[in-house]
Amino acid sequence: MASRPLNDDEVLNEMNKMVAFIKQEAMEKAREIRVKADEEFAIEKAKLVKQEQQAIDAQYEKKRKQAEVTQKIAQSTLTNKSRLKLLHRREEHLQDLFSSSRAAVVALSKDEGRYVQFLEGVIVQGYLRVLESNVTVHARKCDVEVAQQAAANAAETYKQVSGRDVSFTVEGTLSDEGAGGVKLVSGSKRITLDNTLDERLRLLEDRMLPEIRHDLFGANSNRKFYT
């Protein structure tokens, strides 16, 4: 049976069907595009939000670390200032103690009886260490007379102890600004013994300083070993 041509109504109906199909396909395609665009937008938005959050977190962490460093520097500076202030006060206290010791030493040189006895003792020690027949005794200008007496008495003691004679010369070459005492120089000039009160006090301070610090201020927590 041969097909007949479509009439106008049938053509219109087919056209409407095609338009409806195309429209439906277009709507489906548009929906898919919209859904995909929404998904891509959500992903991009989440990505941007995450990046921004990471940037904010990094900036916050940087500022936090800077604040910690600043706080540590301030704390360290304050600790160092306090420590230096404490050390300065301790040093002042030690210097006051040494000044008192020096005053006591100076007082010794003004007590002629005790001073002559002291000079005899240190000169005898010097004679015994030098062990030479000629010794020069250097004293303060103001002590030449008492040094002569002390050196003579010391020579007698030296002979009793060692069985040797010693001749001496006393010279007033030491400064009167010193606390007193004497220096001995052997006749060969190879040996010099400093038995001045200033030197003895200095040696005593150096030797006793760790013990004095410990007695006055206690053990130093920063040191593991003590001598």
Backbone as ProteinMPNN parsed JSONL, in Angstrom:
{"seq_chain_A": "MASRPLNDDEVLNEMNKMVAFIKQEAMEKAREIRVKADEEFAIEKAKLVKQEQQAIDAQYEKKRKQAEVTQKIAQSTLTNKSRLKLLHRREEHLQDLFSSSRAAVVALSKDEGRYVQFLEGVIVQGYLRVLESNVTVHARKCDVEVAQQAAANAAETYKQVSGRDVSFTVEGTLSDEGAGGVKLVSGSKRITLDNTLDERLRLLEDRMLPEIRHDLFGANSNRKFYT", "coords_chain_A": {"N_chain_A": [[0.853, -1.186, 0.0], [0.639, 2.081, -0.91], [2.191, 4.889, 0.61], [0.574, 7.756, 1.788], [0.738, 11.242, 1.289], [1.352, 13.526, 4.05], [-1.174, 15.38, 5.606], [-1.937, 18.8, 6.343], [-2.528, 19.086, 9.07], [-1.375, 16.812, 10.165], [1.261, 17.194, 9.518], [1.744, 19.453, 11.041], [1.362, 18.377, 13.552], [3.465, 16.51, 13.717], [5.535, 18.266, 13.523], [5.213, 19.65, 15.893], [5.723, 17.596, 17.681], [8.454, 17.16, 17.157], [9.487, 19.637, 17.879], [8.849, 19.636, 20.578], [10.401, 17.483, 21.404], [12.983, 18.38, 20.824], [12.997, 20.587, 22.465], [12.755, 19.351, 24.928], [15.149, 17.884, 24.981], [16.921, 20.017, 24.922], [16.32, 21.213, 27.359], [17.045, 19.181, 29.093], [19.747, 19.064, 28.51], [20.493, 21.638, 29.274], [19.923, 21.468, 31.989], [21.793, 19.54, 32.775], [24.129, 20.941, 32.17], [23.827, 23.048, 33.965], [23.839, 21.714, 36.416], [26.409, 20.576, 36.33], [27.868, 22.928, 36.185], [27.202, 24.041, 38.629], [28.326, 22.15, 40.297], [31.054, 22.391, 39.614], [31.402, 25.042, 40.347], [30.943, 24.854, 43.106], [33.07, 23.209, 43.799], [35.257, 24.824, 43.038], [34.737, 27.009, 44.631], [35.01, 25.866, 47.197], [37.691, 25.205, 47.013], [38.866, 27.743, 46.765], [38.045, 28.844, 49.192], [39.378, 27.112, 50.935], [42.038, 27.657, 50.255], [42.174, 30.334, 50.997], [41.649, 30.069, 53.707], [43.887, 28.589, 54.459], [45.856, 30.462, 53.892], [45.159, 32.417, 55.753], [45.521, 30.926, 58.098], [48.28, 30.433, 57.888], [49.265, 33.024, 58.023], [48.387, 33.712, 60.558], [49.82, 31.809, 62.061], [52.407, 32.642, 61.532], [52.381, 35.178, 62.707], [51.895, 34.373, 65.296], [54.224, 32.929, 65.9], [56.061, 35.004, 65.614], [55.214, 36.585, 67.714], [55.814, 34.878, 69.843], [58.607, 34.738, 69.588], [59.249, 37.428, 70.028], [58.329, 37.668, 72.65], [60.012, 35.844, 73.939], [62.485, 37.07, 73.487], [62.113, 39.453, 74.887], [61.759, 38.419, 77.455], [64.217, 37.138, 77.818], [65.911, 39.349, 77.685], [65.051, 40.769, 79.944], [65.679, 38.891, 81.905], [68.475, 38.778, 81.625], [69.136, 41.423, 82.277], [68.315, 41.459, 84.944], [70.005, 39.522, 85.956], [72.538, 40.667, 85.461], [72.298, 42.906, 87.053], [72.126, 41.71, 89.546], [74.631, 40.449, 89.627], [76.233, 42.711, 89.575], [75.588, 43.893, 92.024], [76.509, 41.891, 93.711], [79.221, 41.996, 93.103], [79.809, 44.545, 94.034], [79.387, 44.098, 96.731], [81.419, 42.258, 97.261], [83.646, 43.861, 96.688], [83.379, 45.743, 98.694], [83.872, 44.091, 100.843], [86.536, 43.371, 100.296], [87.675, 45.881, 100.468], [87.359, 46.384, 103.16], [89.06, 44.414, 104.104], [91.478, 45.35, 103.096], [91.682, 47.706, 104.542], [92.082, 46.647, 107.076], [94.555, 45.471, 106.644], [96.144, 47.694, 106.112], [95.989, 48.856, 108.593], [97.55, 47.106, 110.016], [100.162, 47.757, 109.213], [100.487, 50.086, 110.555], [100.732, 49.475, 113.172], [103.428, 49.246, 114.882], [104.805, 47.262, 116.401], [103.536, 44.773, 115.744], [103.838, 44.958, 113.009], [106.626, 44.931, 112.517], [107.131, 42.353, 113.419], [105.693, 40.93, 111.517], [107.13, 41.643, 109.181], [109.631, 40.506, 109.788], [108.937, 37.795, 109.677], [108.145, 37.39, 106.93], [110.478, 38.119, 105.641], [112.333, 36.247, 106.579], [111.176, 33.973, 105.418], [111.663, 34.673, 102.778], [114.496, 34.729, 102.684], [114.996, 31.982, 103.077], [113.892, 30.899, 100.806], [115.331, 32.071, 98.75], [118.019, 31.493, 99.34], [120.643, 32.546, 99.046], [123.728, 34.345, 99.516], [123.657, 37.08, 99.47], [121.183, 39.544, 99.615], [118.747, 41.837, 98.477], [116.559, 43.989, 100.058], [113.564, 45.427, 99.38], [111.669, 48.132, 100.386], [108.968, 50.299, 101.554], [109.562, 53.819, 101.495], [108.929, 55.026, 103.877], [109.218, 52.903, 105.567], [111.802, 52.096, 105.835], [113.472, 52.155, 108.123], [112.194, 50.395, 110.0], [112.257, 48.152, 108.446], [114.983, 47.67, 108.23], [115.536, 46.853, 110.866], [113.875, 44.584, 111.025], [114.948, 42.979, 108.97], [117.493, 42.493, 109.945], [116.946, 41.026, 112.304], [115.691, 38.898, 111.089], [117.819, 37.815, 109.656], [119.348, 36.69, 111.681], [117.583, 34.723, 112.613], [117.42, 33.197, 110.307], [120.021, 32.2, 110.112], [120.071, 30.566, 112.352], [118.241, 28.635, 111.577], [119.116, 27.666, 109.054], [121.855, 27.597, 109.189], [123.447, 29.277, 107.763], [124.998, 32.34, 106.725], [123.719, 35.577, 105.862], [123.879, 38.499, 103.994], [122.422, 41.707, 103.784], [120.747, 44.366, 102.051], [118.845, 47.204, 102.513], [116.474, 48.977, 100.689], [114.632, 51.873, 100.032], [112.524, 51.688, 97.897], [109.934, 51.123, 97.253], [106.576, 52.281, 96.727], [105.07, 54.71, 98.865], [102.374, 54.688, 98.769], [101.504, 52.148, 98.799], [100.356, 49.268, 100.777], [102.263, 48.217, 102.411], [104.885, 45.936, 103.548], [107.421, 43.9, 101.877], [109.758, 43.488, 99.114], [111.929, 40.995, 97.946], [115.065, 40.598, 96.427], [117.303, 38.45, 94.915], [120.929, 38.234, 95.199], [121.989, 37.495, 92.771], [120.15, 38.42, 91.077], [118.321, 36.813, 89.893], [116.142, 35.859, 91.176], [113.082, 37.047, 92.383], [111.04, 37.958, 94.992], [107.829, 38.746, 95.873], [106.61, 40.031, 98.615], [104.843, 41.925, 99.479], [102.185, 43.555, 101.255], [100.016, 44.233, 99.677], [100.264, 42.49, 97.474], [100.081, 40.026, 98.731], [97.5, 40.192, 99.755], [96.082, 40.347, 97.36], [96.655, 37.827, 96.198], [95.461, 36.233, 98.13], [92.809, 37.016, 97.876], [92.264, 36.11, 95.256], [92.628, 33.358, 95.564], [90.784, 32.715, 97.553], [88.409, 33.619, 96.551], [86.401, 31.94, 95.114], [85.487, 30.381, 97.301], [84.623, 32.383, 99.033], [82.559, 33.527, 97.513], [80.811, 31.339, 97.457], [80.211, 31.06, 100.187], [78.973, 33.516, 100.703], [76.932, 33.809, 98.753], [75.941, 31.332, 98.142], [75.708, 28.135, 96.363], [76.493, 28.123, 92.885], [74.142, 27.634, 90.521], [74.578, 27.382, 87.833], [76.956, 26.171, 87.481], [78.558, 23.051, 87.281], [80.687, 21.906, 88.505], [82.919, 22.414, 91.188], [85.727, 24.046, 92.621]], "CA_chain_A": [[0.0, 0.0, 0.0], [1.493, 3.275, -1.049], [1.949, 5.903, 1.645], [0.018, 8.997, 1.295], [1.362, 12.442, 1.87], [0.709, 14.042, 5.262], [-1.936, 16.617, 5.442], [-1.414, 19.946, 7.121], [-2.66, 18.843, 10.524], [-0.401, 15.79, 10.543], [2.581, 17.851, 9.462], [1.84, 20.329, 12.221], [1.489, 17.518, 14.727], [4.828, 15.995, 13.713], [6.413, 19.417, 13.839], [5.091, 19.929, 17.335], [6.43, 16.531, 18.387], [9.879, 17.414, 17.003], [9.815, 20.817, 18.691], [8.786, 19.209, 21.985], [11.577, 16.629, 21.649], [14.164, 19.246, 20.832], [12.917, 21.427, 23.663], [13.053, 18.482, 26.061], [16.584, 17.619, 24.942], [17.609, 21.256, 25.291], [16.13, 21.408, 28.801], [17.888, 18.198, 29.769], [21.138, 19.494, 28.349], [20.682, 22.834, 30.104], [19.976, 21.021, 33.389], [23.099, 18.907, 32.983], [25.138, 22.01, 32.187], [23.665, 23.813, 35.199], [24.299, 20.859, 37.514], [27.868, 20.504, 36.239], [28.41, 24.251, 36.541], [27.054, 24.191, 40.088], [29.341, 21.289, 40.942], [32.366, 23.022, 39.412], [31.435, 26.249, 41.172], [31.09, 24.435, 44.505], [34.452, 22.733, 43.972], [36.14, 25.982, 42.96], [34.487, 27.81, 45.829], [35.646, 25.16, 48.315], [39.131, 25.338, 46.816], [39.244, 29.117, 47.105], [37.854, 29.003, 50.643], [40.465, 26.383, 51.591], [43.27, 28.417, 50.041], [42.106, 31.541, 51.822], [41.784, 29.64, 55.098], [45.291, 28.235, 54.651], [46.614, 31.714, 53.935], [44.866, 33.046, 57.056], [46.194, 30.116, 59.124], [49.721, 30.659, 57.768], [49.528, 34.372, 58.523], [48.211, 33.657, 62.008], [50.937, 31.049, 62.62], [53.578, 33.503, 61.426], [52.261, 36.203, 63.746], [52.032, 33.706, 66.6], [55.647, 32.654, 66.097], [56.723, 36.291, 65.84], [54.873, 37.0, 69.083], [56.592, 34.028, 70.747], [60.005, 35.182, 69.52], [59.316, 38.735, 70.702], [58.169, 37.424, 74.078], [61.23, 35.204, 74.433], [63.553, 38.077, 73.49], [61.844, 40.361, 76.008], [62.007, 37.679, 78.69], [65.661, 36.94, 77.918], [66.499, 40.656, 78.005], [64.738, 41.06, 81.343], [66.466, 37.968, 82.729], [69.878, 39.209, 81.572], [69.258, 42.655, 83.057], [68.22, 41.101, 86.364], [71.236, 38.791, 86.304], [73.639, 41.628, 85.497], [72.09, 43.749, 88.237], [72.491, 40.89, 90.697], [76.093, 40.291, 89.607], [76.817, 44.008, 89.944], [75.437, 44.053, 93.478], [77.422, 40.949, 94.354], [80.578, 42.514, 92.933], [79.926, 45.664, 94.966], [79.509, 43.523, 98.076], [82.765, 41.693, 97.365], [84.602, 44.964, 96.749], [83.27, 46.294, 100.06], [84.567, 43.144, 101.722], [87.971, 43.504, 100.044], [88.082, 47.186, 100.996], [87.492, 46.208, 104.614], [90.282, 43.624, 104.313], [92.62, 46.231, 102.858], [91.765, 48.629, 105.689], [92.692, 45.895, 108.175], [95.972, 45.298, 106.299], [96.794, 48.994, 106.317], [96.082, 49.056, 110.047], [98.685, 46.306, 110.487], [101.419, 48.476, 108.984], [100.569, 51.216, 111.482], [101.05, 48.927, 114.483], [104.851, 48.969, 114.661], [105.219, 45.989, 116.986], [103.017, 43.688, 114.907], [104.356, 45.114, 111.653], [108.007, 44.439, 112.524], [107.045, 40.899, 113.533], [105.264, 40.444, 110.203], [108.249, 41.801, 108.258], [110.627, 39.483, 110.111], [108.454, 36.501, 109.184], [108.189, 37.274, 105.466], [111.875, 38.208, 105.195], [112.912, 34.923, 106.832], [110.678, 33.111, 104.343], [112.384, 35.054, 101.565], [115.871, 34.236, 102.785], [114.99, 30.531, 102.941], [113.563, 30.546, 99.418], [116.408, 32.54, 97.878], [119.219, 30.709, 99.686], [121.853, 33.178, 98.546], [124.421, 35.071, 100.6], [123.347, 38.51, 99.374], [119.78, 39.804, 99.278], [118.298, 43.225, 98.589], [115.189, 44.09, 100.58], [112.916, 46.659, 98.929], [110.577, 48.507, 101.279], [108.5, 51.668, 101.361], [110.488, 54.811, 102.057], [108.584, 55.264, 105.284], [109.443, 51.68, 106.327], [113.208, 51.702, 105.745], [114.035, 51.925, 109.457], [111.659, 49.155, 110.587], [112.692, 47.061, 107.584], [116.358, 47.373, 108.645], [115.444, 46.08, 112.104], [113.271, 43.286, 110.727], [115.875, 42.207, 108.154], [118.575, 42.049, 110.816], [116.411, 39.946, 113.148], [115.42, 37.76, 110.207], [119.107, 37.201, 109.315], [119.733, 35.846, 112.818], [116.711, 33.544, 112.59], [117.81, 32.418, 109.129], [121.252, 31.479, 110.433], [119.723, 29.506, 113.299], [117.491, 27.585, 110.88], [119.843, 27.1, 107.914], [123.289, 27.537, 109.449], [124.125, 30.121, 106.787], [124.946, 33.788, 106.913], [123.186, 36.325, 104.741], [124.01, 39.954, 104.096], [121.268, 42.318, 103.134], [120.687, 45.803, 101.854], [117.453, 47.68, 102.492], [116.296, 50.15, 99.838], [113.268, 52.411, 100.079], [112.11, 51.875, 96.501], [108.499, 50.882, 97.079], [105.746, 53.476, 96.903], [104.4, 54.874, 100.148], [100.94, 54.494, 98.544], [101.198, 50.742, 99.043], [99.945, 48.93, 102.145], [103.428, 47.828, 103.198], [105.534, 44.696, 103.168], [108.723, 44.035, 101.225], [110.134, 42.64, 97.994], [113.297, 40.517, 98.077], [115.724, 40.267, 95.165], [118.545, 37.752, 95.213], [122.131, 38.916, 94.734], [122.204, 37.161, 91.366], [119.037, 39.08, 90.357], [117.512, 35.819, 89.192], [114.94, 35.549, 91.961], [112.38, 38.172, 93.013], [109.894, 37.518, 95.792], [106.948, 39.861, 96.234], [105.936, 39.8, 99.896], [104.141, 43.128, 99.923], [100.842, 43.285, 101.761], [99.089, 44.332, 98.55], [100.343, 41.265, 96.685], [99.553, 38.923, 99.548], [96.046, 40.348, 99.791], [95.573, 40.004, 96.032], [96.717, 36.375, 96.064], [94.457, 35.663, 99.022], [91.501, 37.26, 97.26], [92.115, 35.214, 94.111], [92.524, 31.978, 96.025], [89.613, 32.541, 98.402], [87.208, 34.173, 95.921], [85.318, 30.954, 94.938], [84.943, 30.005, 98.6], [83.893, 33.543, 99.549], [81.3, 33.605, 96.764], [79.94, 30.256, 97.907], [79.746, 31.361, 101.544], [78.096, 34.684, 100.714], [75.799, 33.756, 97.831], [75.483, 29.969, 97.907], [76.229, 27.447, 95.178], [76.089, 28.643, 91.582], [73.401, 26.567, 89.83], [75.053, 27.295, 86.454], [78.223, 25.445, 87.45], [78.413, 21.66, 87.715], [81.862, 21.497, 89.27], [83.492, 23.466, 92.032], [87.088, 23.746, 93.056]], "C_chain_A": [[0.88, 1.225, 0.0], [1.112, 4.282, 0.003], [1.422, 7.165, 1.01], [0.738, 10.158, 1.921], [0.563, 12.935, 3.068], [-0.056, 15.299, 4.94], [-1.367, 17.674, 6.356], [-1.464, 19.683, 8.605], [-1.605, 17.843, 10.994], [1.011, 16.375, 10.529], [2.79, 18.716, 10.687], [2.045, 19.517, 13.481], [2.903, 16.965, 14.826], [5.832, 17.088, 14.065], [6.382, 19.715, 15.324], [5.836, 18.891, 18.158], [7.949, 16.773, 18.349], [10.321, 18.602, 17.857], [9.846, 20.442, 20.163], [9.999, 18.362, 22.349], [12.85, 17.465, 21.771], [14.198, 20.096, 22.099], [13.268, 20.622, 24.896], [14.549, 18.175, 26.134], [17.381, 18.846, 25.387], [17.519, 21.503, 26.796], [17.002, 20.441, 29.595], [19.363, 18.618, 29.71], [21.445, 20.697, 29.226], [20.783, 22.462, 31.571], [21.326, 20.383, 33.704], [24.208, 19.953, 33.081], [25.066, 22.785, 33.497], [24.18, 23.03, 36.407], [25.828, 20.793, 37.535], [28.507, 21.822, 36.637], [28.325, 24.482, 38.047], [28.102, 23.365, 40.828], [30.731, 21.916, 40.82], [32.495, 24.28, 40.248], [31.652, 25.906, 42.644], [32.518, 23.975, 44.786], [35.43, 23.903, 43.991], [35.999, 26.861, 44.196], [35.167, 27.189, 47.051], [37.161, 25.29, 48.248], [39.618, 26.719, 47.224], [39.124, 29.37, 48.602], [38.99, 28.322, 51.402], [41.784, 27.135, 51.461], [43.306, 29.659, 50.924], [42.282, 31.202, 53.297], [43.234, 29.273, 55.419], [46.162, 29.478, 54.737], [46.419, 32.418, 55.27], [45.583, 32.288, 58.164], [47.698, 30.353, 59.097], [50.1, 32.025, 58.327], [49.413, 34.412, 60.048], [49.385, 32.945, 62.674], [52.217, 31.88, 62.607], [53.561, 34.563, 62.52], [52.424, 35.597, 65.131], [53.497, 33.423, 66.914], [56.424, 33.939, 66.351], [56.467, 36.784, 67.257], [55.658, 36.192, 70.104], [58.046, 34.457, 70.786], [60.183, 36.501, 70.257], [59.226, 38.563, 72.21], [59.427, 36.799, 74.678], [62.393, 36.198, 74.511], [63.375, 39.019, 74.675], [62.145, 39.682, 77.34], [63.502, 37.474, 78.916], [66.367, 38.243, 78.298], [66.28, 40.999, 79.46], [65.554, 40.179, 82.276], [67.929, 38.39, 82.786], [70.093, 40.479, 82.385], [69.232, 42.352, 84.552], [69.497, 40.403, 86.825], [72.421, 39.742, 86.42], [73.529, 42.527, 86.727], [72.492, 43.003, 89.496], [74.007, 40.723, 90.784], [76.785, 41.58, 90.017], [76.73, 44.23, 91.45], [76.369, 43.11, 94.235], [78.861, 41.453, 94.274], [80.818, 43.684, 93.881], [80.131, 45.148, 96.391], [80.908, 42.949, 98.289], [83.819, 42.792, 97.477], [84.574, 45.641, 98.113], [84.018, 45.399, 101.047], [86.077, 43.269, 101.55], [88.5, 44.843, 100.568], [88.266, 47.122, 102.508], [88.762, 45.433, 104.942], [91.513, 44.503, 104.129], [92.804, 47.207, 104.018], [92.423, 47.935, 106.88], [94.184, 45.694, 107.931], [96.745, 46.588, 106.518], [96.975, 49.266, 107.815], [97.262, 48.272, 110.618], [99.985, 47.084, 110.345], [101.585, 49.67, 109.924], [100.825, 50.776, 112.919], [102.492, 48.429, 114.413], [105.276, 47.621, 115.202], [104.792, 44.813, 116.122], [103.624, 43.742, 113.507], [105.791, 44.6, 111.552], [108.016, 42.913, 112.592], [106.636, 40.283, 112.189], [106.427, 40.508, 109.215], [109.331, 40.761, 108.522], [110.214, 38.137, 109.529], [108.589, 36.364, 107.669], [109.624, 37.374, 104.944], [112.599, 36.892, 105.447], [112.469, 33.944, 105.746], [111.437, 33.389, 103.042], [113.806, 34.558, 101.564], [115.923, 32.73, 102.501], [114.652, 30.097, 101.516], [114.693, 30.954, 98.461], [117.677, 31.7, 98.073], [120.479, 31.243, 98.999], [122.444, 34.047, 99.656], [124.128, 36.569, 100.58], [121.906, 38.695, 98.896], [119.506, 41.297, 99.431], [116.843, 43.228, 99.013], [114.633, 45.447, 100.158], [111.703, 46.926, 99.809], [110.07, 49.89, 100.91], [109.512, 52.63, 101.995], [110.219, 55.02, 103.528], [108.862, 54.053, 106.168], [110.916, 51.28, 106.388], [113.768, 51.348, 107.128], [113.528, 50.616, 110.057], [112.079, 47.956, 109.743], [114.135, 46.66, 107.902], [116.346, 46.485, 109.879], [114.922, 44.668, 111.83], [114.236, 42.409, 109.937], [117.032, 41.675, 108.996], [118.125, 40.896, 111.702], [116.163, 38.686, 112.31], [116.716, 37.052, 109.822], [119.571, 36.279, 110.434], [118.899, 34.568, 112.838], [117.098, 32.615, 111.444], [119.06, 31.594, 109.424], [120.977, 30.334, 111.394], [119.054, 28.33, 112.586], [118.359, 26.883, 109.834], [121.33, 26.91, 108.177], [124.086, 28.398, 108.487], [124.007, 31.586, 107.184], [124.353, 34.438, 105.667], [123.41, 37.802, 105.011], [122.883, 40.577, 103.289], [121.466, 43.816, 102.98], [119.22, 46.191, 101.766], [117.385, 48.948, 101.656], [114.823, 50.591, 99.877], [112.729, 52.728, 98.699], [110.612, 51.662, 96.27], [107.701, 52.151, 97.391], [105.105, 53.502, 98.289], [102.887, 54.731, 100.018], [100.528, 53.043, 98.789], [100.869, 50.495, 100.499], [101.128, 48.556, 103.025], [103.973, 46.499, 102.734], [106.837, 44.96, 102.427], [108.785, 43.165, 99.97], [111.59, 42.247, 98.19], [113.839, 40.144, 96.699], [117.062, 39.621, 95.504], [119.736, 38.517, 94.641], [122.408, 38.651, 93.264], [121.149, 37.795, 90.458], [118.126, 38.081, 89.635], [116.201, 35.524, 89.916], [114.39, 36.831, 92.572], [111.151, 37.631, 93.725], [109.093, 38.736, 96.23], [106.174, 39.486, 97.493], [105.313, 41.086, 100.423], [102.746, 42.739, 100.404], [99.811, 43.332, 100.632], [99.072, 43.033, 97.742], [99.784, 40.077, 97.454], [98.028, 38.98, 99.623], [95.432, 39.961, 98.45], [95.554, 38.491, 95.834], [95.658, 35.694, 96.93], [93.053, 35.835, 98.439], [91.261, 36.293, 96.113], [91.878, 33.774, 94.56], [91.226, 31.727, 96.783], [88.311, 32.963, 97.726], [86.108, 33.137, 95.693], [84.658, 30.574, 96.263], [84.124, 31.153, 99.202], [82.547, 33.682, 98.846], [80.315, 32.545, 97.251], [79.362, 30.56, 99.282], [78.736, 32.504, 101.563], [76.811, 34.465, 99.916], [75.277, 32.349, 97.569], [76.075, 29.392, 96.643], [75.67, 28.067, 93.911], [75.442, 27.513, 90.789], [73.876, 26.4, 88.388], [76.355, 26.511, 86.339], [77.993, 24.04, 88.004], [79.543, 21.226, 88.616], [82.397, 22.694, 90.05], [84.88, 23.042, 92.444], [87.357, 24.474, 94.356]], "O_chain_A": [[1.77, 1.365, 0.839], [-0.063, 4.524, 0.279], [1.768, 7.56, -0.103], [1.296, 10.025, 3.009], [-0.66, 12.812, 3.137], [0.35, 16.14, 4.137], [-0.395, 17.425, 7.07], [-0.528, 20.026, 9.327], [-1.018, 17.995, 12.065], [1.834, 16.091, 11.4], [3.861, 18.717, 11.295], [2.801, 19.908, 14.37], [3.483, 16.953, 15.911], [6.81, 16.876, 14.781], [7.413, 19.999, 15.933], [6.479, 19.2, 19.161], [8.64, 16.618, 19.356], [11.386, 18.579, 18.474], [10.734, 20.86, 20.907], [10.56, 18.489, 23.438], [13.664, 17.286, 22.678], [15.243, 20.302, 22.716], [13.965, 21.098, 25.792], [15.144, 18.202, 27.211], [18.366, 18.741, 26.118], [18.482, 21.935, 27.43], [17.607, 20.798, 30.606], [20.104, 18.541, 30.69], [22.508, 20.778, 29.841], [21.585, 23.023, 32.317], [21.924, 20.641, 34.748], [25.093, 19.875, 33.933], [26.093, 23.14, 34.077], [24.848, 23.57, 37.289], [26.461, 20.931, 38.582], [29.531, 21.857, 37.32], [29.237, 25.036, 38.66], [28.679, 23.797, 41.826], [31.487, 21.967, 41.789], [33.56, 24.562, 40.797], [32.428, 26.559, 43.341], [33.102, 24.283, 45.825], [36.316, 23.973, 44.843], [36.976, 27.382, 44.733], [35.812, 27.882, 47.838], [37.833, 25.462, 49.266], [40.623, 26.867, 47.92], [39.978, 30.019, 49.206], [39.506, 28.863, 52.38], [42.549, 27.243, 52.419], [44.332, 29.989, 51.518], [42.953, 31.916, 54.042], [43.748, 29.592, 56.492], [47.087, 29.547, 55.546], [47.366, 32.947, 55.852], [46.176, 32.892, 59.057], [48.329, 30.463, 60.148], [51.114, 32.172, 59.01], [50.215, 35.045, 60.735], [49.891, 33.39, 63.704], [53.011, 31.831, 63.547], [54.571, 34.82, 63.174], [53.006, 36.208, 66.027], [53.959, 33.641, 68.034], [57.327, 33.976, 67.188], [57.356, 37.322, 67.917], [56.118, 36.732, 71.11], [58.655, 34.537, 71.853], [61.138, 36.679, 71.013], [59.945, 39.22, 72.962], [59.858, 37.166, 75.771], [63.179, 36.181, 75.458], [64.331, 39.347, 75.377], [62.716, 40.294, 78.243], [64.0, 37.611, 80.033], [67.288, 38.252, 79.114], [67.195, 41.463, 80.141], [66.059, 40.638, 83.3], [68.551, 38.366, 83.848], [71.092, 40.612, 83.092], [70.013, 42.905, 85.326], [70.002, 40.65, 87.92], [73.214, 39.644, 87.357], [74.531, 42.864, 87.358], [73.111, 43.567, 90.398], [74.596, 40.836, 91.859], [77.796, 41.555, 90.719], [77.682, 44.698, 92.073], [76.944, 43.475, 95.261], [79.622, 41.355, 95.237], [81.896, 43.807, 94.464], [80.936, 45.685, 97.153], [81.509, 43.124, 99.349], [84.765, 42.678, 98.256], [85.609, 46.061, 98.628], [84.7, 45.876, 101.955], [86.817, 43.273, 102.533], [89.629, 44.928, 101.052], [89.19, 47.714, 103.066], [89.456, 45.734, 105.914], [92.47, 44.418, 104.899], [93.928, 47.498, 104.427], [93.216, 48.54, 107.602], [94.986, 45.735, 108.865], [97.858, 46.577, 107.043], [97.982, 49.832, 108.24], [97.9, 48.707, 111.577], [100.818, 47.076, 111.252], [102.685, 50.203, 110.072], [101.104, 51.605, 113.785], [102.749, 47.322, 113.941], [106.026, 46.9, 114.543], [105.609, 43.949, 115.804], [103.891, 42.707, 112.894], [106.131, 43.904, 110.595], [108.807, 42.258, 111.912], [107.166, 39.249, 111.78], [106.683, 39.545, 108.493], [109.887, 40.195, 107.581], [111.036, 37.422, 108.956], [109.085, 35.351, 107.175], [109.951, 36.778, 103.917], [113.397, 36.461, 104.615], [113.278, 33.18, 105.218], [111.801, 32.471, 102.307], [114.281, 34.026, 100.561], [116.795, 32.263, 101.768], [115.087, 29.033, 101.074], [114.969, 30.258, 97.483], [118.312, 31.262, 97.113], [121.272, 30.481, 98.445], [121.755, 34.431, 100.601], [124.335, 37.251, 101.584], [121.472, 38.09, 97.916], [119.966, 41.936, 100.377], [116.003, 42.561, 98.41], [115.168, 46.489, 100.536], [110.827, 46.075, 99.962], [110.652, 50.573, 100.067], [110.227, 52.265, 102.929], [111.14, 55.172, 104.33], [108.758, 54.15, 107.391], [111.244, 50.229, 106.94], [114.466, 50.344, 107.275], [114.315, 49.815, 110.562], [112.241, 46.857, 110.273], [114.483, 45.48, 107.856], [117.058, 45.483, 109.937], [115.461, 43.686, 112.34], [114.335, 41.212, 110.207], [117.495, 40.553, 108.792], [118.837, 39.901, 111.839], [116.394, 37.564, 112.763], [116.73, 35.83, 109.675], [120.122, 35.209, 110.172], [119.423, 33.475, 113.048], [117.1, 31.394, 111.598], [119.15, 30.43, 109.033], [121.568, 29.261, 111.276], [119.273, 27.173, 112.944], [118.345, 25.657, 109.733], [121.995, 26.151, 107.472], [125.306, 28.252, 108.41], [123.072, 32.006, 107.865], [124.472, 33.912, 104.56], [123.163, 38.293, 106.112], [122.453, 40.051, 102.263], [122.255, 44.437, 103.693], [118.449, 45.577, 101.029], [118.147, 49.888, 101.883], [113.909, 49.775, 99.768], [112.503, 53.891, 98.364], [110.093, 51.99, 95.203], [108.107, 52.975, 98.21], [104.663, 52.479, 98.813], [102.183, 54.66, 101.025], [99.346, 52.748, 98.966], [101.06, 51.361, 101.353], [101.017, 48.575, 104.25], [103.594, 45.987, 101.681], [107.303, 46.097, 102.356], [107.99, 42.243, 99.785], [112.407, 43.088, 98.565], [113.173, 39.471, 95.913], [117.852, 40.166, 96.275], [119.589, 39.334, 93.732], [122.997, 39.49, 92.582], [121.24, 37.718, 89.233], [117.259, 38.477, 88.856], [115.262, 34.997, 89.32], [115.121, 37.602, 93.195], [110.328, 36.935, 93.131], [109.62, 39.642, 96.876], [105.209, 38.723, 97.441], [105.256, 41.32, 101.63], [102.204, 41.711, 100.0], [98.849, 42.564, 100.631], [98.008, 42.535, 97.373], [99.097, 39.226, 96.888], [97.353, 37.953, 99.563], [94.382, 39.32, 98.407], [94.564, 37.934, 95.361], [95.041, 34.711, 96.521], [92.223, 34.928, 98.499], [90.179, 35.716, 96.003], [91.037, 33.066, 94.006], [90.635, 30.654, 96.669], [87.228, 32.704, 98.251], [84.96, 33.409, 96.045], [83.436, 30.459, 96.349], [83.073, 30.93, 99.801], [81.524, 33.924, 99.486], [79.13, 32.825, 97.433], [78.173, 30.349, 99.523], [77.771, 32.48, 102.326], [75.732, 34.88, 100.341], [74.286, 32.178, 96.858], [76.837, 30.051, 95.937], [74.513, 28.485, 93.87], [76.11, 26.545, 90.425], [73.601, 25.369, 87.774], [76.81, 26.217, 85.234], [77.34, 23.85, 89.03], [79.394, 20.291, 89.402], [82.323, 23.837, 89.598], [85.177, 21.857, 92.598], [88.451, 24.365, 94.91]]}, "name": "protein", "num_of_chains": 1, "seq": "MASRPLNDDEVLNEMNKMVAFIKQEAMEKAREIRVKADEEFAIEKAKLVKQEQQAIDAQYEKKRKQAEVTQKIAQSTLTNKSRLKLLHRREEHLQDLFSSSRAAVVALSKDEGRYVQFLEGVIVQGYLRVLESNVTVHARKCDVEVAQQAAANAAETYKQVSGRDVSFTVEGTLSDEGAGGVKLVSGSKRITLDNTLDERLRLLEDRMLPEIRHDLFGANSNRKFYT"}
